[in-house]
Amino acid sequence: MQRIIKNGQVIDETWHLLDKDATLDGLSNSDDLIVPLALWREHAHALKVRDGGLGVWLDSDEEVEEIAEELGNFKVIALNFPSFTDGRHYSSARLLRERYGYQGEIRAIGDVLRDQLFFMQRCGFDAFAIRADRDPHDALQGLQDFSVCYQAAADQAPLFRRRQA
Amino acid sequence: MYVYDQYDQHIIEDRVRQFRDQTRRYLAGELSEEEFRPLRLQNGLYVQRYAPMLRVAVPYGLLSSRQLRKLAQIARDYDKGYAHISTRQNVQFNWPELEDVPEILAELATAQMHAIQTSGNCIRNTTTDQFAGVAHDELVDPRPWCEIIRQWSTFHPEFAFLPRKFKIAVNGAVSDRAAIEVHDIGLEAVRNGTGELGFRVSVGGGLGRTPIVGSFINEFLPWQHLLTYLDAVLRVYNRYGRRDNKFKARIKILVKALTPEVFAERVNAEWAHLKDGPSTLTEAEVERISRCFVDPAYQALEDQDATLARLDAEHPGFARWRARNVVAHKKPGYAAVTLSLKPTGTAPGDITDKQLDALAELADRYSFGEVRNSHEQNIILADVEQARLFELWGELRELGFATPNVGLLTDIICCPGGDYCSLANAKSIPIAEAIQRRFDDLDYLFDIGELDLNISGCMNACGHHHVGHIGILGVDKKGAEFYQVSLGGSASRDASLGQILGPSFAQEEMAEVIEKIVTVYVEKRVEDERFIDTFRRIGIEPFKERVYAANH
């Protein structure tokens, strides 16, 4: 079983991530599923009436505006990093948290590595599916890289509003 | 200058710790080459032709004497005894060992220095006018705004993995010495009709493979909204800039593709959500930062015109130096002095550890303990008493800093080129030297007058060749090094990009080619016309005819 980082701890994964070309055929009714955006677009109703939990995942070229009106349907929104150098979803996470007020889980999936976690966390990610060949316990340390930050993000106001002489 | 408090110091110390561990993991094989690359780049560490190159950040070019001494020590202990001033006001070391870099960063941190975001696809060092705060034509001191941007951009979590690098420049004077229109974002500090401070905002300028002058998308951005507006611009770029082709990934390509008008609309739509949010600047913060940039303890002095004129008459060398390397200061009795790092036979911008130490001494004795790096790769003592100029000139000559060529043809902007850089197509330093030798006659050099000659070893354009009055670009022709010449570029307020003269030349032809170009100018100029003005009047044809005629 894969393990993920959630709220600063390594836990067992309970959600199933469906491939981009997944169809409704043979979907379990009770499993917790994270479905690709295309499947949600086509079969929102069928997915909503299942008993299991529902999440959606966006590839790096898919925009959060696509689901902004429907956030209440998702317990998890997973944002895919095809490569850790593709930074688009840092903006996506901030938009979900700060503009659309999404309170569920925002999970980083794909090429997710220790040295990016700190920035991801600041942008609003609270779950990290670390790349399978890396140890999530080691990656946990990345969340502690900095003790002070200058600018505002999803987590806090800018330092100039907090600074004490 | 800005002085760190405990928060600032914490951040750079955390960085040292982080990078030490990243380097350890890389050396232990836990991080692949590919994974380590962006991490080391965001700390200014390149893997070069012979050794790594470490680029140390010099925020908007300001250095204290204490920092100079630290750089001198690093040059001695970890390099081959010299450092290099880059074309973005930073300092580079060409010979450190990868294993030593964490220790170098720890040393730098003790002097409130770092190498954060000096490379990589992130927001780079913000640059400005090397005469900021002392320029006689300054309307707004850009330095507090540069520092505010520095803090905002340092480890900005949303913009650490942009499509490509991102450079911001700020100008606050009548002349634009910061070349803001060839930056990803250019900010011009202005006051509106009622005296409120704000910024004119240019986006999408840049050099490199597709040189372009930026477009102004906001004529007056009130100061309170600077950071939310920058967030909006960067967010639009981060989300919609091209990532499929690194040569089309700069913001200028996006601005061009959308048109500046549509890009501005996108920014405004984004900004509408961010405006008045938590990042809105407060008067208290601007004041806190501005306090670091108040005038030093100037004395009430008078201009020394008569004395200096007498000294000029007695010492033609002093007169020459003063004409080129000394500029007016906002305070009577003071002057700003540029130390030329372009003597013939030295790689432009190179400075030895001994010179760095000596410079620290000079800064302490003559200029309130501070210096500035310029993007022309020289160093400035910004607050020198006019009455001490002659004495200073004597000391500068001893140290090799008094070459009276600032702004002249031999004050060449030049990237490290193929001698050091693994990206380069061709060497650049030997070309600079050949040209400097050709124009070694000071009388002739002075007669030619103001002329920016810029050399880049490849189309990444670190030597800003597009905006040189004469630009030289190293190109690769079937494995051989050749040089393309362009004319008519300018990085000033009337920014323009150079036009290519024609087919490229071999290395040994270059000094001759430049001489022919200069000869055409000297023949065609009227009265005190500068090279760039003559070029704009007569066009490229006369130059073309002369240079290529000889080849047939």
Interface residues (C-beta under 8 A of the other chain):
Chain A: E63 F84 T85 D86 G87 R88 Y90 S91 S92 R94 R99 L113 D115 Q116 F118 F119 M120 Q121 R122 C123 D145 F146 S147 V148 C149 Y150 Q151 A152 A153 A157 P158 L159 F160 R161 R163 A165
Chain B: D5 Y7 H10 I11 D14 R15 Q18 Q22 L31 E35 P38 L39 N121 Q151 W152 S153 T154 F155 H156 P157 E158 F159 A160 F161 L162 L227 R235 N238 R239 R243 H273 G277 P278 S279 L281 T282 A284 E285 R288
